[in-house]
Amino acid sequence: MNDDPGATTDALKQIVAIALEEDLGSEGDITSNAIFGEADTGAARLITRETCTISGMAAAEEVCRQTDPALVWLPLVGDSQLVPAGAEVARLDGSIRSILAAERTVLNFLSRLSGIATLTAAFTQAVNGTGARIAATRKTSPGLRLLEKTAVVHGGGELHRIGLYDAILIKDNHIAAAGGVTGAIAAVRKKHGPDVWIEIEADTLFQFREALAEGADRVLLDNMTPGSVSECVAAAADAESLKPRGIEIEASGGIELSAARAFAEAGADIISVGALTMAAPGIDFSLEVVE
């Protein structure tokens, strides 16, 4: 699986360019351009109004660079850093037109990505001491996956796989179309070789036992209760001789923050949470021009 938590430079440039294009269009900031001249300069402070875990600083800096290469971006905190409400996170200095043109796009990236990092940090804190890890899913905003998964890492979580291309994950529709767990795993091994790393979804204890017998490396227990997870953990212990190196157990499917620790204590090695990237509330940041 992919262990690279960040967007490449080219990908980040492309994402930021699209974000600026949808805000500035072909005419730019017609309000600021009417009020200020090209020679008018100023400074601004970026402040968080909420306690949060920071993410999105690289995207914010790239917004400033693309808006105006002469615009000075001075970060005062780093990604992954927990900051209190009212903290100043960065300063901008340069053309007042450029500061105001970049403002909303900078704030949008910081709000969205810090929200994801903050929710992830809450989940990781909820399972602290259990050994369980929190992971992202592919439930991401189209076009923003690399940034959003990076935000999960900034909050202490794991990427899981980036997309369909970098890890095998046999899901329920694969199993149904292949005629069962055994057939799906056999087809993957035929294509990729006997030693390929395989994760497979299981909806029942029976399917989990099938996956164990076929030597899956990780089983995703979908929409199970903590009690059902415990049963699967016990079954894995009983069948250790089938796979001496062990098997990872992943719990997934609508797991809320209040329930995360119960799944961890039931024995899940990984808890994957779509809500990290689909339901994280944005963090309130503001940009204040210094008079």
Salt bridges, closest charged atoms under 4 A:
GLU62 OE2 - ARG65 NH2 2.73
ASP79 OD2 - HIS154 NE2 3.90
GLU88 OE1 - ARG45 NH1 3.98
GLU88 OE2 - ARG91 NE 2.64
GLU148 OE2 - ARG112 NE 3.03
GLU158 OE2 - ARG133 NE 2.84
GLU199 OE1 - HIS160 NE2 3.72
GLU199 OE1 - ARG218 NH1 3.56
ASP217 OD1 - LYS243 NZ 3.45
ASP217 OD1 - ARG245 NH2 2.74
GLU248 OE2 - ARG133 NH1 3.11
GLU248 OE1 - ARG218 NH2 2.86
GLU250 OE1 - HIS160 NE2 2.93
GLU250 OE1 - ARG218 NH1 3.74
GLU265 OE2 - ARG261 NE 3.00
GLU288 OE1 - ARG45 NH2 3.19
GLU288 OE2 - ARG49 NH2 3.61
